[in-house]
């Protein structure tokens, strides 16, 4: 099964109903899909590719010299050569060079065009994210603006909006380390501008099968995080995904996260599929994040269980 590719420009034309149905299927059945013709200028996307590639050329030497995963892998390979026994895979590290962009934190100053380009890009991505939230609200039968209200405690806080810029250099032994270990995303809506030449991103289908999220020029990959799973009462489940390390290519990955504010309270917004009531507890997003950072690469059910237990404890006090 291929990850769906949806022409977003048809949302505002005669093909609206068909496009909405395709988006609904992407959310419900896969948890991942790709948008083309999003309205973001191709010229801007080409500039983003260039400044991010240029930025990582400046960082490449430091990655090779000081990244702990590079050192750990080199030691494993040396030990394997000495002992003549197959090395065990590294299970607690990733073959990833990464930095984050937030509006209130310093940004790279090299290359010179990086900040201006990425600020313009993030502005466009935020508009797309908010349009997608509106689509999601319509599909779930929620009033317009419901998800933003939930993410902001009805306007009390600003939603969190951050961008993770990642690079996956060529790996000498991709059998011994992951590019990025399998996980679900903690937050709300994720918009990924991935490399259109080098693959590696895979999503897990409900039956447990891993499928490639195929490289596609100037597409934006959409997936949902754990908080949308809660808001939708399990209708839109956050999908497990991973990035494979590869011997060839320098994979670019730019993920933007439209998440609740840390003090926002998240709760199911629609009835459960059965008559047993809500499947998910109500909790403060920041409390969830404290659990998530310790369990990111583990099963997600215990995270929700921890929130339910905390809620029960609070109720009985």
C-alpha positions as CSV (number, residue, x, y, z in Angstrom):
1,X,0.0,0.0,0.0
2,X,1.3,3.4,-1.0
3,X,1.0,6.5,1.2
4,X,-1.9,8.6,-0.3
5,X,-1.0,11.7,-2.4
6,X,-3.7,14.4,-2.3
7,X,-4.0,17.4,-4.5
8,X,-4.8,20.1,-2.0
9,X,-5.7,22.7,-4.6
10,X,-8.9,20.7,-5.3
11,X,-10.2,21.5,-1.8
12,X,-11.6,24.8,-3.1
13,X,-13.1,23.6,-6.3
14,X,-15.6,21.1,-7.8
15,X,-13.5,18.3,-6.4
16,X,-13.9,19.4,-2.7
17,X,-16.0,16.4,-1.6
18,X,-13.7,13.9,-3.1
19,X,-10.7,15.7,-1.6
20,X,-12.3,15.8,1.8
21,X,-13.0,12.1,1.6
22,X,-9.4,11.4,0.6
23,X,-8.1,13.4,3.6
24,X,-10.5,11.6,5.9
25,X,-9.2,8.3,4.7
26,X,-5.6,9.4,5.1
27,X,-6.2,10.4,8.7
28,X,-8.3,7.3,9.6
29,X,-6.7,4.5,7.8
30,X,-3.0,5.3,7.5
31,X,-2.2,8.3,9.7
32,X,0.1,9.7,6.9
33,X,-0.6,11.3,3.6
34,X,1.1,13.7,1.2
35,X,-0.2,17.0,0.0
36,X,0.7,18.5,-3.4
37,X,-0.3,21.9,-4.8
38,X,-0.5,23.3,-1.2
39,X,-0.3,26.9,-2.4
40,X,3.2,27.3,-1.0
41,X,5.3,28.8,-3.8
42,X,7.7,26.3,-5.4
43,X,10.3,29.1,-5.5
44,X,10.2,29.3,-1.7
45,X,10.5,25.5,-1.3
46,X,13.5,25.5,-3.6
47,X,15.2,28.2,-1.5
48,X,14.4,26.2,1.7
49,X,16.2,23.1,0.2
50,X,19.2,25.2,-0.7
51,X,19.6,27.0,2.6
52,X,19.2,23.8,4.6
53,X,21.6,21.9,2.4
54,X,24.1,24.8,2.8
55,X,23.6,24.9,6.5
56,X,24.4,21.2,6.9
57,X,27.5,21.5,4.8
58,X,28.8,23.8,7.4
59,X,27.8,21.3,10.2
60,X,29.0,18.2,8.5
61,X,32.6,18.2,9.9
62,X,31.3,18.6,13.5
63,X,28.9,15.7,13.0
64,X,31.7,13.4,11.9
65,X,34.1,14.6,14.6
66,X,31.9,14.9,17.7
67,X,28.5,13.3,17.3
68,X,28.3,10.5,20.0
69,X,26.4,8.1,17.6
70,X,29.3,8.4,15.1
71,X,31.7,7.5,17.9
72,X,29.6,4.6,19.2
73,X,29.2,3.1,15.7
74,X,32.9,3.3,15.0
75,X,33.7,1.5,18.2
76,X,31.1,-1.2,17.4
77,X,32.6,-1.7,13.9
78,X,36.2,-1.9,15.4
79,X,35.1,-4.4,18.0
80,X,33.3,-6.5,15.4
81,X,36.5,-6.6,13.3
82,X,38.6,-7.6,16.3
83,X,36.2,-10.3,17.7
84,X,35.0,-11.7,14.5
85,X,31.4,-11.7,15.9
86,X,28.4,-9.8,14.5
87,X,27.9,-6.5,16.3
88,X,24.6,-5.8,18.1
89,X,22.5,-3.0,16.8
90,X,22.6,0.3,18.7
91,X,19.2,0.7,20.3
92,X,19.3,4.0,22.2
93,X,20.9,6.4,19.7
94,X,20.0,7.8,16.2
95,X,22.0,8.6,13.1
96,X,20.7,12.2,13.0
97,X,22.1,15.7,13.0
98,X,19.3,18.0,14.2
99,X,18.5,21.5,15.5
100,X,15.2,23.3,16.2
101,X,13.8,26.6,15.2
102,X,11.5,28.5,17.6
103,X,10.6,32.2,17.2
104,X,12.1,33.1,20.6
105,X,15.4,31.2,20.2
106,X,18.6,32.1,18.3
107,X,18.8,30.8,14.7
108,X,21.8,29.9,12.6
109,X,23.4,32.9,11.0
110,X,25.0,30.9,8.2
111,X,24.3,30.7,5.4
112,X,23.2,34.4,5.3
113,X,19.9,33.7,3.6
114,X,18.9,30.9,6.1
115,X,16.9,33.0,8.7
116,X,15.0,35.1,6.2
117,X,14.1,32.0,4.1
118,X,13.1,29.8,7.0
119,X,11.0,32.6,8.6
120,X,9.1,33.0,5.4
121,X,8.7,29.2,5.1
122,X,7.4,28.8,8.7
123,X,4.9,31.5,8.1
124,X,3.5,29.6,5.1
125,X,3.5,26.3,6.9
126,X,1.6,27.8,9.9
127,X,-1.1,29.0,7.5
128,X,-1.3,25.5,6.0
129,X,-1.4,23.9,9.4
130,X,-4.3,26.1,10.5
131,X,-6.2,25.4,7.3
132,X,-5.7,21.6,7.9
133,X,-7.1,22.0,11.4
134,X,-10.2,23.5,9.9
135,X,-10.5,20.6,7.6
136,X,-10.1,18.2,10.5
137,X,-12.8,20.0,12.5
138,X,-15.2,19.7,9.6
139,X,-14.5,16.0,9.2
140,X,-14.9,15.3,12.9
141,X,-18.1,17.4,13.1
142,X,-16.6,20.0,15.5
143,X,-17.4,23.7,15.5
144,X,-15.0,25.9,13.6
145,X,-12.0,26.8,15.7
146,X,-12.5,24.0,18.3
147,X,-9.0,22.5,18.0
148,X,-7.3,25.9,18.2
149,X,-9.4,26.7,21.3
150,X,-8.3,23.4,22.9
151,X,-4.7,24.0,22.0
152,X,-4.8,27.5,23.6
153,X,-7.1,27.0,26.5
154,X,-9.7,29.1,24.7
155,X,-7.2,31.8,23.7
156,X,-5.4,32.0,27.1
157,X,-2.1,30.9,25.6
158,X,-0.4,30.6,22.2
159,X,-0.2,27.2,20.6
160,X,3.4,25.9,20.4
161,X,4.8,26.1,16.8
162,X,8.3,24.7,16.3
163,X,10.4,23.4,13.4
164,X,12.9,20.5,13.6
165,X,15.6,20.6,10.9
166,X,17.3,17.2,10.5
167,X,20.0,15.7,8.3
168,X,20.8,12.1,7.9
169,X,24.3,11.7,6.5
170,X,25.5,8.6,4.7
171,X,26.0,5.8,7.3
172,X,28.7,3.1,6.9
173,X,26.6,0.4,8.6
174,X,22.8,1.1,8.4
175,X,22.2,-2.4,9.8
176,X,23.6,-1.3,13.1
177,X,21.8,2.0,13.8
178,X,18.5,3.7,12.9
179,X,18.3,7.1,11.3
180,X,15.5,7.8,13.8
181,X,13.9,5.1,16.0
182,X,10.2,4.2,15.6
183,X,7.9,6.6,17.6
184,X,4.7,8.5,17.5
185,X,4.7,12.3,17.7
186,X,3.6,13.8,21.0
187,X,1.7,16.8,19.8
188,X,-0.9,17.9,17.3
189,X,-0.4,18.3,13.6
190,X,2.9,17.6,11.9
191,X,3.9,19.0,8.5
192,X,7.0,17.5,7.0
193,X,9.0,18.8,4.0
194,X,11.1,15.7,3.3
195,X,13.9,15.1,0.9
196,X,12.6,14.5,-2.7
197,X,15.7,12.5,-3.7
198,X,16.6,10.2,-0.8
199,X,14.1,8.0,1.0
200,X,14.2,6.5,4.4
201,X,10.9,7.6,6.1
202,X,8.6,4.8,6.8
203,X,5.1,4.7,8.4
204,X,3.5,1.7,10.1
205,X,0.1,0.6,8.9
206,X,-2.5,-0.6,11.4
207,X,-1.7,-4.2,10.4
208,X,1.9,-3.7,11.5
209,X,3.4,-3.4,8.0
210,X,6.0,-0.7,7.4
211,X,5.6,1.2,4.1
212,X,7.8,3.9,2.5
213,X,6.7,7.5,2.5
214,X,7.9,7.9,-1.0
215,X,10.0,11.0,-1.9
216,X,7.9,13.4,-3.9
217,X,9.1,16.8,-5.2
218,X,7.7,19.8,-3.2
219,X,5.1,17.7,-1.4
220,X,4.2,18.3,2.3
221,X,3.8,15.1,4.4
222,X,1.0,15.3,7.0
223,X,0.6,13.2,10.1
224,X,-1.1,13.6,13.4
225,X,0.3,13.3,16.9
226,X,-1.0,11.8,20.2
227,X,-3.0,14.9,21.1
228,X,-5.2,14.6,17.9
229,X,-5.7,11.0,18.8
230,X,-7.1,12.1,22.2
231,X,-9.2,15.0,20.7
232,X,-10.7,12.6,18.1
233,X,-11.3,9.9,20.7
234,X,-9.1,7.5,18.8
235,X,-10.7,8.1,15.3
236,X,-7.4,9.7,14.1
237,X,-4.7,7.6,15.7
238,X,-1.1,8.9,15.7
239,X,1.0,6.6,13.5
240,X,4.3,5.0,14.3
241,X,7.0,6.1,12.0
242,X,10.8,5.8,11.7
243,X,13.7,6.8,9.4
244,X,16.1,4.3,8.1
245,X,19.8,5.0,8.0
246,X,21.3,4.6,4.5
247,X,24.7,4.2,2.9
248,X,24.1,6.8,0.2
249,X,22.7,10.3,0.1
250,X,22.3,13.1,2.6
251,X,18.6,13.1,3.6
252,X,17.0,16.4,4.4
253,X,14.0,16.5,6.7
254,X,12.2,19.6,7.9
255,X,9.3,18.9,10.3
256,X,7.0,21.6,11.7
257,X,4.9,20.9,14.7
258,X,1.6,22.7,15.5
259,X,1.1,21.6,19.1
260,X,-1.0,22.6,22.2
261,X,0.4,25.1,24.6
262,X,2.1,23.3,27.6
263,X,-0.7,24.5,29.9
264,X,-3.6,23.6,27.6
265,X,-6.0,20.9,28.7
266,X,-6.6,18.2,26.2
267,X,-9.7,16.0,26.2
268,X,-11.8,14.0,23.8
269,X,-14.0,16.3,21.7
270,X,-16.3,13.7,20.2
271,X,-18.1,10.6,21.6
272,X,-16.4,7.3,21.7
273,X,-17.1,4.8,18.9
274,X,-18.8,2.5,21.5
275,X,-21.2,3.2,24.3
276,X,-18.6,2.8,27.0
277,X,-17.7,6.5,27.2
278,X,-14.5,8.3,26.4
279,X,-11.5,6.2,25.5
280,X,-9.0,8.8,26.6
281,X,-8.5,10.9,29.8
282,X,-8.4,14.7,30.1
283,X,-5.0,16.1,31.0
284,X,-2.6,19.1,30.7
285,X,-0.3,18.8,27.7
286,X,2.8,19.7,29.7
287,X,2.1,16.8,32.1
288,X,1.9,14.5,29.1
289,X,5.2,15.8,27.7
290,X,6.9,14.9,31.0
291,X,5.9,11.3,30.4
292,X,6.5,11.3,26.7
293,X,10.2,12.5,26.9
294,X,11.0,9.4,28.9
295,X,8.9,7.0,26.8
296,X,9.1,8.4,23.3
297,X,10.3,5.2,21.7
298,X,8.1,2.9,23.8
299,X,4.4,1.9,23.5
300,X,2.0,4.9,23.7
301,X,-0.8,3.2,25.6
302,X,1.1,3.5,29.0
303,X,1.4,7.2,28.4
304,X,-2.3,7.6,28.2
305,X,-2.7,5.2,31.2
306,X,-0.3,7.4,33.2
307,X,-2.5,10.5,32.4
308,X,-5.7,8.5,33.4
309,X,-4.0,7.4,36.7
310,X,-3.0,11.0,37.5
311,X,-6.5,12.3,36.7
312,X,-8.0,9.6,39.0
313,X,-5.6,10.5,41.8
314,X,-6.6,14.2,41.5
315,X,-10.3,13.3,41.6
316,X,-10.0,11.3,44.7
317,X,-8.1,13.9,46.7
